[in-house]
Amino acid sequence: MKDKKWDLVALASIPVIMTLGNSMLIPILPQIERELKVSSFKVSMLITVYAVVAILLIPLAGYLSDRFGRKAVIIPSLIIAAAGGAVAGGAAWMLDGNAAYWSILGGRLLQGIGAAGAFPIVIPLVGDMFDDENEVSKSLGIIETSNTFGKVLSPILGAALAVWIWYLPFMAIPVLCVLSLVLVIFLVKTPKRKEEPKSFPEFVASIRSVLKEKGRWLYAIFAIGGICMFVLFGVLFYLSETLESEFKLKGVLKGLVLAIPLAALCLASFFAGKWIGKNKTRMKWLGFIGLAVLTVSLGVIGLFDNIYVVVGLFTLGGAGIGATLPCL
């Protein structure tokens, strides 16, 4: 693993940047809403379009990376993500109102396309780099740690950048993508293929086969994961707006408050992943307990208007999501 440490450094930059590219906007969504004079629904679409496009294109990116190589997909994906950030930042800088909004939304769509071929392809690339399972596991732990770091850093950095200029978080994305791009080009060596790539009909047939054989529990896991992410981003968006409108928290202070439940999520995810190992019984019951904790915390959160209690309850809910995710 030592001889590939710089490869891992370069690859670890990708999840940090892809996480920042979406979550960095959460603390400034109310500000974007005011600047562009659009509804809460419209401004929330800046998060949603990125995620939905990425999710839909991940299988295609996976196939292309099998067919043409991991770096051959990661590099253009980072370029597309950078271009999307540049479009969004340029539109926010030079346009106003609806014209700015739709241009930013288009830039976010481009970012989502780029995201589909970036972070998800890092995981199989790490698998290609090592033959020893322990080294693969340790390396994936490094990648996940960088992803975790991005989650906690994103609301703080997004709020800090917006203190100077509200659209600076958009402008930061192409800079970060170019940095990661340079690291990948010069530091990541292309490993040898471990197996021959499938043709597209074979790829589609293999997906159908997996869904037919394992669909019953896969669909349940997809649904639970989707609900967790829906709750996480939905409540963070609500908290971002509430902290500003009702509790007058702005800037970096608001970013720090929003980082608290994300930090709880990341810590719970880390310890849960270590505890469950490959024990499926533990996975099932810890996942159930995590969802139960999330349900209870959200069930009572509306009964309180004290900021400390609200943030505390959602921090508990965040820990529930964190415990559930590695089980899934």
N, C-alpha and C positions, 0 to 999 in steps of 0.2 A: 504493500500500500504506500510505502514511503516514496517509491519511484513515481507514483502517480498523484502526489500531493498537490502539484500545481494544476493538474487536470481537475481535481476535485474542487480546488479554490475557484477555478473558472466556472465550473458547473454549478457550484453553490451560489454564485452570483445571480443565476437565472431565477430560482424561486424567490429570492429576496426582491428582485426587481418586478417580477410578475405580480407578487402580492402587493407591493407598494403601488403598482399601476392601477389597482382597483380600490384597495382599502384606504389609500391615502386621501381619497375624495370624501370619505364618510364625514369627517368633522367639518368640511366646508360646503356640504350640500345646501344647508340653509342660506349660506352666503351666495352660492351660485344661483339659488332660487331668486334671491333679491336682485342680483346683478342682471340676470337675464329676463326678470319679470315673467317667470313661468310658474306653473302649478307644482305642488309637491310630487304629484304623480309623474309629471314630465321630468323633473330633476332626478327622481329615483330611477328612471329609465337609463340614465347615464351609467348606473351600476349594473342594471339588469341586462342591457344589450350586450355588454362586455362578457358577462358570465354565460348567457344563453348561447351566444355564437361560439364561444370557446368549447362549451360542453358538446354542442352538436358536431363540431369539427374534429374533436380529439380522435375518434376512431379512424377518420380519413388520414389524419396526421400520423397516426400509428402505422397504418398501412404504408404510407409513402416513406416513412423512416425505415421500415423493414425492406422496402423495395430499393431505395436509392441511398440509404445510409443515414445515420442519426444526425451527423453534422450537416449533411446536405439539406435537412429539414430545419434544424435549429437555427442555422445562420440566416436564411431568408425570413424565417419567422420573427427573429429579433429585428430585422430590417423593417418588416411590415409593422410590428408593434411600435417601433420608433417613428415610422411615418404616421401612424395613427395618432400618437402623442403630439407630433408636430402639427398635424391638421387641427386637432382639438385646441392646442395652445395658440396657434395662429388665428383661428376663428375667434377665440375668446379675446384676443388682443385687438383684432382689426374690425370685427363685426359687432353688431348690437342686436338685441331682441331675438325674434324668431330665426333670422338668418344665422345668428351666432349659435343658437341652440341646435338647429338641425345640422349645422356643420360640425359642431362638437360631437353630436350623436353619431355622425358618420365617422369621425375620427375614432370614437370609442368602439364602433363596430370593427374598424380596421385593427385596433388594438386586440380585440377579442380573437380575431383570425390569427394574429401573431401569437397570442398567448396559447392557443391550441397546439401549436407546433413547437413550443419552447419548453416550459416546465414539464409537461407530461412525457416528453421524449427524453428528458434527463434521466428518468428512472430506468428505462430499458438500456440506455447507454451505460449507466453504472453497472448494470448486470452484464453487459458485453465486456466491460473492462477487466473483470476479475473472474477467475475460475473457482476460487475458494469461497464457499458460502459465508464464512465468517467475515471475510473482507468485504463481500457484497453488503452484508448486514450493517457492518460498521460504516461503510461509505454512504449507504442510504440514511443512516442515522445522522451523518453530517449534513446531508441534503435536507433532511426534515428539520434539523436544528436551524438551518438558515431560513427555511420557510417560516418557522416559528418566530425567529428574530424579526422577519419582515412584518408579521402580523402585529407584534407588539409595537414596533417602531412606526408603523404606517400612520396611525392617527396623530401621533406626536409630530412627525415630520410634516404631514399634510397641513396641520394647523400652524406650525411654525413658518412654513413657506408662504401660506396665505396671509400671514400678518403683513408681509411686505407688499405683495400683489396677489389678488384673489385667484388669478389663473396660473400662478407660478407652479403649483403641483402638476398641471398639464405640461408645462414647459420642461419640467424636470424629467419626465418620462423618456423622451428621446435621448437626453444626455445619459441617463442611466443605461438605456438599452445599447447605446453605442459603446459604452464602457464594457458591458458584458460581452458584446459582439467581438471586441478586440481581444478580450481574454480568451474567448472560445476559439477564435481563429488561430491564435499564436500558442496557446498552452494545451489545448485538448488534442491528443493524438487519436486518430481513427482506429479503433480496435478491429481485429479480424472478425468476420461474420462467423457465428457459431452454427448457423444452419442456412440453407437456401431459402430465399424469400418466396412467399406464396404469390401466385397470380391473383388478380383482383377477384375473379369468380371463386377461387379457393378461399380467399380471405372472407368473402361474404358468406360462403358455405360454412366456414368454421365458426363464425359468429352465430349463425342460425343454429348450428349444432349445439353450441354452448348454451344458448338461450332455451333451446328445447329440453336439454338435459338438466340444466341448473336454474332455469327461469324462475321457478317458484320462489326460491330464496333470494335470487339475484334481484328480482323486482322489488321484494320487500326491503332489501338493503338500499337499493337506489331510492326508494320512497323515503326511508328513514333519513338517509343522508341529505336528500333534498329538503325535507322538513327542517332538519337541523340548520342548514345553511339559510333557509328562508327565515327562520326565527332569529338567527344570529344577525343577519344583515338588516332585517326588518326592525328589530329592537334597537340596534345601533343607530339606524337612521332616526327612529323615534327619539332616542336619547340625545342624539346630536342636536335635534331641533328643540327639545324640551330644555336641555341644559342652557341653551342660548336664550330662548324666549321667556322661560319662567325663572330660571336661576341666575341669569345674566353672566354665565360663564362663557368666555370667548378665548380664541387664540390657543396658545400652548397649554394653558390650564385645562381647557376643555379637552384637548387632545390627550392629556395625561389621565383625565378621568375616564375617557373612553378606552384607554389602554388597559385599565384595571381588569375588566371582565375578559379581555383578550389574553392578558397575562395568566389569569386563572385557567382559561381554556388550554393554553399551551402547556402549563405546568401539569394539569390533570392528564392531558394527552400523553405527555412524556412518561409520567409515573404509571399510567394505565398500560401503556405499551410495554413497559418493562415487566409489569406484574403478570399480564395475561400470557406472555410468551406465545406458545402454539396451543395452549389449552382452550379448546372450543367451548367447554362448559363455562369457564371463567369469562370468555368473550361474551357469551349469550347473557349471563346474569349481570355482569358489570355494565353491558350495554343497556339492559333493562333498568338497572338502578340509575344510570346516568340520565336516561329519558324520564324516569320518575322524578328525579331531582329537578330537572328542567321544567317539567309540567307543574310541579308544586310551586316552584319559585315564580313562574309566570302567572300561575293561578291566583296568587295573593299580592302580586306586585301592584295591581291596580287599586288596592285598598289603602295605599300609603302615598303621601305627597312629600314626605321628608326625603331630601336628596340622598342622604347617607343610606337610608333604608332601601330606596329604589336601586341605587348603584350596588349596594351589598347583595340584594336579592338577584340582580342580573349577573353579578359576579358568581354567585352560587349556580345560577343557570348556565353560565359559561363553562364552569367546571363540569357540569353535567354533560354538556356537549363535548367537552374535551375528553371525558371518560368514555363517551360513546364512539367517537370517531375511530380510534385504533381498533376497537372491537369489530367495527364494520369492515 
